[in-house]
Each structure stands twice: as C-alpha cells, then as structure tokens.
Amino acid sequence: MDKVRALIVDDSSVMRKIVERSLRQAGIDLVEVREAGNGAEALGALRDGPVDLILCDINMPVMDGLEFVRQLQGVENARGVPVVMITTEGSESHVVQALSCGARGYIRKPFTPDQVKEHVIPVLENHK
Amino acid sequence: MKSPNELAAHSDREAWLPLLELAAREVFEIMLGCKLELAGDTVNPVPSEFTGMVGLAGQLCGVLTMRCTAQSAALMTSKMLGIDPRQADEHVWDAIGEVCNMVAGNFKNKLSGMGEGCMLSVPTVITGGDYTFHSLADEGALEVRLLFEGVPILVALEIHS
C-alpha cells in the first residue's frame, strides 16, 4: 500500500493516539499524521497541505464532525479525500447523516484494530 | 399520569442493568484488553477519586458516571495507550472521559429505538473524592459494581423522566 498522510480529528488526545496505532496495526504506512481537536482545527490543519485520509469523530466542541465533513467539500486541499467517521454515535440516523454529508465509512466506538482495517483499507483502495 | 410510552420505557429500565454492564464490559475488553468481573454488593463504598460523567439528552435524559480510584484511572490510561502507569498522569483525565463516553455511547446504542433520539454531551471528569453527588434525576439510578484488575469501579446511570 502507498504511503499515507492522515488527519485524525477527535477531541480526545488519547483517542487520536489509539486511532493512529490502529491504522499502523492495520498495515497502513503512515508517513505523516496531523491531529486536530475539533472540526475547526481540522480545517486549519488542512491549510498545511493535502492529506490522503481523514478519520473524524462526530461529537466535538466548537465544530462537530458532521459540520466539518460538510465544510470539507469547499476546501480545495481536501476535495475528494476520503473521510471515515469514528464515533460513539452508532444510530442508523447518524450513519445516514454522515454518509450523506460525504463520509465514506463509519466505525463505532469501541472498535478493534481489525474493524479499522476492514473499514479503512477499502476506502483507501477505492480512492487510488 | 404517564403516557403509554413513558410506562413502557419505565418497565424496560429493569432490563437496562445488564445492558449497562455489557456496555462497560465491551469497552474494557475491546479498548483496554481486560475483562471486568462483577464486584457484588459487599464492595461498599466504591472509592471515587476520579469521576467521569457524560450527559444524555433527548429521548433518554440523564447522566452516566464512572467512579474509580486514582490508581485504577492510571492503569486504565496505561492500558489504553500501551504506556507505563507512571507515565499516565498527563493523559488520565482524557482517558477517563473517553472511557465514560464510550460506555455511554455503547449503552445507548444497545437500547432498541432509543439511540436514535438520544445525544451525548462532551465528557466531564472530576478528581478528588471529597464531594457529594446529588442528582436531580427522578427515576432513580442503575448501578453496576465491577472489578477492574481486582479494584472496584462503579458505573451508574441516573435517569430523568
């Protein structure tokens, strides 16, 4: 698999580290990991250059994950970049809402590294 | 008088206790790699040097809390991050908040039809045990006492009608 630049968006720094570890355990060759604590910070982080993959929580202060995904469509650096939501919000309506906003995948917390692999690898492969 | 929906929801609550326990067990097993054991009623009171809280609003209103010792909090953090418990200090609030958030989310996702209309707050973590928890919840509390690495923790759901 190609080298991947990832942006991990979660208001929990512990969860950001767990997500990064899970991506590495899934065999994804991360060459750059950017972190953001909410959607607004994530939009700022994208000004530093493009990424290949975004993993994003939903419930966050300042700007939540759904609003971030909506606004992402207008960011030149991020158009078409696959977003996978990783969240405790597991209801069908949240899944539908996230996918209709433009997310390509949805992982419910708690999650195993295998679930990350199962959801993220196909998304990356489809994006090639 | 309570509506039929309220009555149905109230009777369901007796069945929520095993779901609360299962929600906590799954989070600890999947994210921390350890099994929780039932503590039984003899463990009383559960020390609460760390209290994680997540509010629920919408179809289900209330507060989910998780209480534990400082030592357990550090151990949970170390297990989540794969670090030594002595290095856990700077991450422990965040970790306890996230565990609490995942237990709350996992629990509401197990309630048939309830998860759709229920939102979670951002977690709050209180440190120090010298406080009194006074909830305005009028539907009582569901409490599960569990052993994490042999030390008791308490997971409780205070429910508002």
Interface residues (C-beta under 8 A of the other chain):
Chain A: D11 S12 S13 V14 M15 K17 I18 R21 N59 M60 P61 T87 T88 E89 G90 S91 E92 S93 R108 K109 P110 F111 T112
Chain B: E26 V27 I30 M31 T77 M80 L81 G82 H91 D94 A95 G97 E98 N101 M102 A104 G105 N106 N109 G115 E116 M119 L120 V122
